Amino acid sequence: MKILITGGAGFIGSHVVRHFVNKYPDYQIYNLDKLTYAGNLENLKDVEQASNYHFIKADIVDKDTIFSLFAEHRFDGVIHLAAESHVDRSISNPTEFIMTNIVGTANLLNAAREIWDNTDEKVFYHISTDEVYGSLGETGYFVEDTPYDPRSPYSASKASSDHLVRAYHETYGLPVKISNCSNNFGAFQFPEKLIPLIINNIKHNKPLPIYGEGKNIRDWLFVEDHVQAIDLIFHQGKSGETYNIGGNNEWTNIDLVKKICQIADKKLNRNTPAESLITFVKDRAGHDLRYAIDSSKIQRELGWKPSPDFDALLDKTISWYLENEQWLNSVTSGNYQKYYEKQYAKR
């Protein structure tokens, strides 16, 4: 089986690529990534020499390249992770999100529709976010049929791509699967996201910026749990179905940051509490109050469950970032981009 994984050098993508390369040696895994600021091939050093791993530097917005790749490799499946994903960046530059998340997804769908001849044996798996559902109040959960109500250019672009994927299933019979997940955390996440940002800033005694009063609530999903869910959905999920993936870990931003501070203080043996670095900043425009996922469908139908010990997973995550200072320095300085030139540019 030949599987195309888009965005495979990013945070979640690199975990998915590593998992599929190692677990399925009979599969040929093609990692397609544009290598923007968030795509880092150093995340995949441990599998880059594997005989079933192949890297392709390309942009999903480039229609001709996408079509030629489908024609050349005749992929059996697509796991579509490539996306612009940071809300703040979408507010500053919405057009980039529209191009990658909507036009790029359409290019992949059109290539699959036109080149796949026996769709019964194919899978187009589109991975999305819980942000498409909008904002919750103090109670309730997002379920698979919750009406879409995106509030930012990012979530609107992901909602659009979700609708396109479903439309191609209904109109053309394309075999699609969709999942919507809550906030991921774990190793190799670019430090613009909350958890690695806070850890990195604590390490360097920089302010810990918190939007508004820090009362916004998010459900946190360990990335390795997410990868297990992706594996199950890809292989066992029903065509045309959507699955919500959540961690059952709701935290206000301020409580989560304080928890990170407490753990980091112990690991760094600091006398001055890291909480003293907390700085409240002007709230983000259109900042959703609360996200919470009901993942009972995937638990019931596919037997998946999130890991129960959030404290242990958060501790493990904090240790990874503190112990991998070279990786953090590389991505924050931009030096990671030189890795591609060294490893692949002359091949």
GUNU-159782 format. One record per residue (C-alpha): residue number from 0; x, y, z; residue in one letter. Coordinates in nm, 2 decimals, decimal comma. Layout:
SITE   pos     east    north       up   code
SITE   NUM        X        Y        Z      A
...
% end
This chain:
SITE   pos     east    north       up   code
SITE     0     0,00     0,00     0,00      M
SITE     1     0,12     0,35    -0,09      K
SITE     2     0,01     0,62     0,15      I
SITE     3     0,05     0,99     0,09      L
SITE     4     0,07     1,19     0,42      I
SITE     5     0,05     1,56     0,36      T
SITE     6     0,21     1,79     0,62      G
SITE     7     0,42     1,50     0,75      G
SITE     8     0,70     1,72     0,87      A
SITE     9     0,48     1,92     1,11      G
SITE    10     0,40     1,85     1,47      F
SITE    11     0,11     1,59     1,44      I
SITE    12     0,23     1,49     1,09      G
SITE    13     0,57     1,38     1,20      S
SITE    14     0,42     1,16     1,47      H
SITE    15     0,19     1,00     1,22      V
SITE    16     0,47     0,94     0,96      V
SITE    17     0,69     0,79     1,23      R
SITE    18     0,41     0,56     1,35      H
SITE    19     0,31     0,44     1,00      F
SITE    20     0,67     0,39     0,88      V
SITE    21     0,76     0,18     1,19      N
SITE    22     0,43    -0,01     1,24      K
SITE    23     0,37    -0,09     0,87      Y
SITE    24     0,70    -0,18     0,71      P
SITE    25     0,51    -0,32     0,41      D
SITE    26     0,35     0,02     0,34      Y
SITE    27     0,53     0,28     0,13      Q
SITE    28     0,49     0,61     0,31      I
SITE    29     0,53     0,93     0,11      Y
SITE    30     0,57     1,25     0,33      N
SITE    31     0,47     1,56     0,13      L
SITE    32     0,55     1,89     0,30      D
SITE    33     0,61     2,24     0,19      K
SITE    34     0,85     2,30     0,48      L
SITE    35     0,71     2,63     0,60      T
SITE    36     0,82     2,76     0,94      Y
SITE    37     0,63     2,47     1,12      A
SITE    38     0,76     2,19     0,90      G
SITE    39     1,09     2,04     1,03      N
SITE    40     1,25     1,74     0,88      L
SITE    41     1,47     1,70     1,19      E
SITE    42     1,15     1,57     1,36      N
SITE    43     1,20     1,26     1,14      L
SITE    44     1,57     1,19     1,17      K
SITE    45     1,50     0,84     1,31      D
SITE    46     1,30     0,72     1,01      V
SITE    47     1,46     0,91     0,71      E
SITE    48     1,68     0,62     0,62      Q
SITE    49     1,39     0,36     0,63      A
SITE    50     1,34     0,18     0,30      S
SITE    51     0,96     0,25     0,31      N
SITE    52     0,99     0,62     0,38      Y
SITE    53     1,00     0,89     0,10      H
SITE    54     1,01     1,26     0,13      F
SITE    55     0,85     1,50    -0,13      I
SITE    56     0,90     1,87    -0,10      K
SITE    57     0,59     2,03    -0,25      A
SITE    58     0,30     2,26    -0,19      D
SITE    59    -0,06     2,13    -0,21      I
SITE    60    -0,16     2,46    -0,36      V
SITE    61     0,05     2,36    -0,67      D
SITE    62    -0,22     2,18    -0,87      K
SITE    63     0,01     2,05    -1,15      D
SITE    64     0,25     1,90    -0,90      T
SITE    65    -0,02     1,73    -0,70      I
SITE    66    -0,18     1,58    -1,01      F
SITE    67     0,16     1,45    -1,14      S
SITE    68     0,24     1,29    -0,81      L
SITE    69    -0,09     1,11    -0,80      F
SITE    70    -0,04     0,99    -1,16      A
SITE    71     0,32     0,88    -1,09      E
SITE    72     0,28     0,70    -0,76      H
SITE    73    -0,09     0,58    -0,77      R
SITE    74    -0,14     0,63    -0,40      F
SITE    75    -0,38     0,39    -0,23      D
SITE    76    -0,46     0,63     0,05      G
SITE    77    -0,42     0,99     0,17      V
SITE    78    -0,39     1,11     0,52      I
SITE    79    -0,44     1,49     0,48      H
SITE    80    -0,27     1,69     0,76      L
SITE    81    -0,12     1,98     0,57      A
SITE    82    -0,28     2,30     0,69      A
SITE    83    -0,21     2,65     0,82      E
SITE    84    -0,32     2,61     1,18      S
SITE    85    -0,24     2,90     1,40      H
SITE    86    -0,54     3,13     1,47      V
SITE    87    -0,33     3,44     1,53      D
SITE    88    -0,16     3,40     1,20      R
SITE    89    -0,50     3,36     1,03      S
SITE    90    -0,61     3,69     1,17      I
SITE    91    -0,30     3,86     1,03      S
SITE    92    -0,30     3,68     0,69      N
SITE    93    -0,63     3,51     0,61      P
SITE    94    -0,55     3,47     0,24      T
SITE    95    -0,27     3,22     0,31      E
SITE    96    -0,51     3,01     0,51      F
SITE    97    -0,77     3,02     0,23      I
SITE    98    -0,52     2,90    -0,02      M
SITE    99    -0,36     2,62     0,18      T
SITE   100    -0,66     2,49     0,37      N
SITE   101    -0,93     2,53     0,10      I
SITE   102    -0,76     2,54    -0,24      V
SITE   103    -0,49     2,29    -0,14      G
SITE   104    -0,76     2,05    -0,01      T
SITE   105    -0,95     2,09    -0,34      A
SITE   106    -0,64     2,00    -0,54      N
SITE   107    -0,59     1,68    -0,35      L
SITE   108    -0,96     1,59    -0,38      L
SITE   109    -0,96     1,66    -0,76      N
SITE   110    -0,64     1,45    -0,81      A
SITE   111    -0,79     1,16    -0,62      A
SITE   112    -1,12     1,18    -0,80      R
SITE   113    -0,97     1,19    -1,15      E
SITE   114    -0,68     0,95    -1,10      I
SITE   115    -0,82     0,68    -0,87      W
SITE   116    -0,98     0,42    -1,08      D
SITE   117    -1,10     0,17    -0,82      N
SITE   118    -1,22     0,38    -0,52      T
SITE   119    -1,34     0,07    -0,33      D
SITE   120    -0,97     0,01    -0,23      E
SITE   121    -0,88     0,38    -0,16      K
SITE   122    -0,91     0,60     0,14      V
SITE   123    -0,90     0,98     0,16      F
SITE   124    -0,87     1,08     0,52      Y
SITE   125    -0,91     1,45     0,61      H
SITE   126    -0,80     1,56     0,96      I
SITE   127    -0,96     1,87     1,10      S
SITE   128    -1,02     2,06     1,42      T
SITE   129    -1,29     2,11     1,68      D
SITE   130    -1,27     2,49     1,61      E
SITE   131    -1,51     2,45     1,32      V
SITE   132    -1,79     2,40     1,57      Y
SITE   133    -1,75     2,75     1,72      G
SITE   134    -1,77     2,82     2,09      S
SITE   135    -1,94     2,64     2,38      L
SITE   136    -2,08     2,78     2,70      G
SITE   137    -2,00     2,64     3,04      E
SITE   138    -2,18     2,31     2,96      T
SITE   139    -2,22     2,07     2,67      G
SITE   140    -1,99     1,90     2,42      Y
SITE   141    -1,92     1,90     2,05      F
SITE   142    -2,06     1,59     1,88      V
SITE   143    -2,02     1,48     1,52      E
SITE   144    -2,34     1,65     1,40      D
SITE   145    -2,29     1,98     1,59      T
SITE   146    -2,37     2,26     1,35      P
SITE   147    -2,06     2,44     1,22      Y
SITE   148    -2,01     2,79     1,35      D
SITE   149    -1,65     2,90     1,28      P
SITE   150    -1,53     3,22     1,44      R
SITE   151    -1,18     3,29     1,29      S
SITE   152    -1,03     3,28     0,94      P
SITE   153    -0,85     2,96     1,04      Y
SITE   154    -1,16     2,77     1,16      S
SITE   155    -1,36     2,91     0,86      A
SITE   156    -1,10     2,77     0,62      S
SITE   157    -1,10     2,43     0,79      K
SITE   158    -1,48     2,43     0,80      A
SITE   159    -1,48     2,50     0,42      S
SITE   160    -1,23     2,21     0,36      S
SITE   161    -1,45     1,97     0,57      D
SITE   162    -1,75     2,06     0,36      H
SITE   163    -1,56     2,01     0,04      L
SITE   164    -1,45     1,66     0,15      V
SITE   165    -1,81     1,56     0,24      R
SITE   166    -1,93     1,71    -0,09      A
SITE   167    -1,69     1,50    -0,29      Y
SITE   168    -1,81     1,19    -0,11      H
SITE   169    -2,18     1,27    -0,18      E
SITE   170    -2,13     1,40    -0,54      T
SITE   171    -1,86     1,18    -0,67      Y
SITE   172    -1,86     0,88    -0,44      G
SITE   173    -1,50     0,95    -0,32      L
SITE   174    -1,42     0,73    -0,02      P
SITE   175    -1,36     0,98     0,25      V
SITE   176    -1,32     0,99     0,63      K
SITE   177    -1,30     1,30     0,85      I
SITE   178    -1,19     1,35     1,21      S
SITE   179    -1,21     1,66     1,42      N
SITE   180    -0,98     1,68     1,72      C
SITE   181    -0,92     1,90     2,02      S
SITE   182    -0,59     2,07     2,11      N
SITE   183    -0,29     1,85     2,08      N
SITE   184     0,02     1,85     2,30      F
SITE   185     0,34     1,66     2,30      G
SITE   186     0,70     1,66     2,16      A
SITE   187     0,80     1,84     1,84      F
SITE   188     0,53     2,11     1,86      Q
SITE   189     0,63     2,45     1,72      F
SITE   190     0,67     2,69     2,01      P
SITE   191     0,40     2,93     1,90      E
SITE   192     0,15     2,70     2,05      K
SITE   193     0,06     2,75     2,41      L
SITE   194     0,23     2,46     2,59      I
SITE   195     0,57     2,47     2,42      P
SITE   196     0,56     2,85     2,42      L
SITE   197     0,52     2,86     2,80      I
SITE   198     0,78     2,60     2,86      I
SITE   199     1,03     2,78     2,63      N
SITE   200     0,96     3,11     2,79      N
SITE   201     1,00     2,97     3,14      I
SITE   202     1,33     2,82     3,05      K
SITE   203     1,46     3,16     2,93      H
SITE   204     1,28     3,37     3,20      N
SITE   205     1,06     3,55     2,95      K
SITE   206     0,71     3,67     3,01      P
SITE   207     0,43     3,41     2,99      L
SITE   208     0,16     3,58     2,78      P
SITE   209    -0,20     3,49     2,86      I
SITE   210    -0,49     3,62     2,66      Y
SITE   211    -0,76     3,82     2,85      G
SITE   212    -0,80     3,68     3,20      E
SITE   213    -0,70     3,32     3,10      G
SITE   214    -1,05     3,19     3,14      K
SITE   215    -1,08     3,03     2,80      N
SITE   216    -1,12     2,65     2,82      I
SITE   217    -0,96     2,39     2,60      R
SITE   218    -0,97     2,01     2,59      D
SITE   219    -0,61     1,87     2,56      W
SITE   220    -0,53     1,56     2,36      L
SITE   221    -0,19     1,38     2,38      F
SITE   222    -0,05     1,36     2,03      V
SITE   223     0,04     0,99     2,06      E
SITE   224    -0,32     0,92     2,15      D
SITE   225    -0,43     1,11     1,85      H
SITE   226    -0,20     0,91     1,62      V
SITE   227    -0,36     0,59     1,75      Q
SITE   228    -0,70     0,72     1,67      A
SITE   229    -0,58     0,82     1,32      I
SITE   230    -0,45     0,47     1,26      D
SITE   231    -0,79     0,32     1,37      L
SITE   232    -0,99     0,56     1,16      I
SITE   233    -0,78     0,51     0,85      F
SITE   234    -0,80     0,13     0,87      H
SITE   235    -1,14     0,07     1,03      Q
SITE   236    -1,34     0,38     1,01      G
SITE   237    -1,65     0,38     0,79      K
SITE   238    -1,64     0,57     0,46      S
SITE   239    -1,83     0,90     0,47      G
SITE   240    -1,82     0,91     0,84      E
SITE   241    -1,69     1,18     1,08      T
SITE   242    -1,52     1,09     1,42      Y
SITE   243    -1,45     1,34     1,70      N
SITE   244    -1,13     1,28     1,89      I
SITE   245    -1,09     1,44     2,24      G
SITE   246    -0,87     1,40     2,54      G
SITE   247    -1,14     1,45     2,82      N
SITE   248    -0,90     1,71     2,97      N
SITE   249    -1,06     2,05     3,00      E
SITE   250    -0,84     2,32     3,15      W
SITE   251    -0,87     2,70     3,16      T
SITE   252    -0,56     2,85     3,00      N
SITE   253    -0,45     3,02     3,33      I
SITE   254    -0,48     2,70     3,53      D
SITE   255    -0,29     2,50     3,27      L
SITE   256    -0,01     2,76     3,26      V
SITE   257     0,01     2,76     3,64      K
SITE   258     0,04     2,38     3,64      K
SITE   259     0,32     2,40     3,38      I
SITE   260     0,50     2,65     3,60      C
SITE   261     0,48     2,43     3,90      Q
SITE   262     0,62     2,13     3,72      I
SITE   263     0,89     2,33     3,55      A
SITE   264     1,00     2,49     3,88      D
SITE   265     1,07     2,15     4,03      K
SITE   266     1,26     2,03     3,72      K
SITE   267     1,47     2,35     3,69      L
SITE   268     1,52     2,38     4,07      N
SITE   269     1,42     2,75     4,05      R
SITE   270     1,38     2,96     4,37      N
SITE   271     1,17     3,22     4,20      T
SITE   272     0,83     3,08     4,10      P
SITE   273     0,77     3,08     3,72      A
SITE   274     0,42     3,21     3,79      E
SITE   275     0,58     3,55     3,85      S
SITE   276     0,64     3,57     3,47      L
SITE   277     0,27     3,54     3,39      I
SITE   278     0,16     3,85     3,19      T
SITE   279    -0,20     3,91     3,08      F
SITE   280    -0,23     4,06     2,73      V
SITE   281    -0,52     4,20     2,52      K
SITE   282    -0,75     3,92     2,42      D
SITE   283    -0,75     3,77     2,08      R
SITE   284    -1,02     3,89     1,84      A
SITE   285    -1,31     3,64     1,82      G
SITE   286    -1,15     3,42     2,10      H
SITE   287    -1,38     3,12     2,15      D
SITE   288    -1,47     3,06     2,52      L
SITE   289    -1,47     2,68     2,54      R
SITE   290    -1,41     2,37     2,33      Y
SITE   291    -1,50     2,03     2,46      A
SITE   292    -1,52     1,71     2,25      I
SITE   293    -1,76     1,41     2,30      D
SITE   294    -1,55     1,13     2,16      S
SITE   295    -1,79     0,85     2,25      S
SITE   296    -1,85     0,75     1,89      K
SITE   297    -1,49     0,65     1,82      I
SITE   298    -1,47     0,49     2,16      Q
SITE   299    -1,78     0,29     2,10      R
SITE   300    -1,73     0,20     1,73      E
SITE   301    -1,35     0,16     1,71      L
SITE   302    -1,24     0,09     2,07      G
SITE   303    -1,02     0,40     2,11      W
SITE   304    -0,97     0,57     2,44      K
SITE   305    -0,75     0,86     2,54      P
SITE   306    -0,48     0,81     2,81      S
SITE   307    -0,62     0,88     3,15      P
SITE   308    -0,32     1,03     3,33      D
SITE   309    -0,29     1,38     3,20      F
SITE   310    -0,04     1,48     3,48      D
SITE   311     0,21     1,22     3,37      A
SITE   312     0,18     1,31     3,00      L
SITE   313     0,22     1,68     3,07      L
SITE   314     0,52     1,60     3,29      D
SITE   315     0,67     1,39     3,01      K
SITE   316     0,61     1,67     2,76      T
SITE   317     0,77     1,94     2,98      I
SITE   318     1,07     1,71     3,03      S
SITE   319     1,11     1,66     2,65      W
SITE   320     1,12     2,03     2,58      Y
SITE   321     1,36     2,10     2,87      L
SITE   322     1,59     1,82     2,76      E
SITE   323     1,58     1,91     2,39      N
SITE   324     1,72     2,27     2,41      E
SITE   325     1,90     2,22     2,08      Q
SITE   326     1,58     2,14     1,90      W
SITE   327     1,40     2,44     2,05      L
SITE   328     1,69     2,67     1,96      N
SITE   329     1,69     2,54     1,61      S
SITE   330     1,32     2,60     1,54      V
SITE   331     1,31     2,94     1,71      T
SITE   332     1,61     3,06     1,52      S
SITE   333     1,51     2,92     1,19      G
SITE   334     1,82     2,70     1,16      N
SITE   335     1,61     2,39     1,12      Y
SITE   336     1,54     2,51     0,76      Q
SITE   337     1,91     2,44     0,67      K
SITE   338     1,85     2,07     0,74      Y
SITE   339     1,66     2,02     0,42      Y
SITE   340     1,94     2,18     0,22      E
SITE   341     2,19     1,95     0,38      K
SITE   342     1,99     1,63     0,35      Q
SITE   343     1,79     1,66     0,04      Y
SITE   344     1,86     1,96    -0,18      A
SITE   345     2,13     1,79    -0,38      K
SITE   346     1,96     1,45    -0,42      R
% end
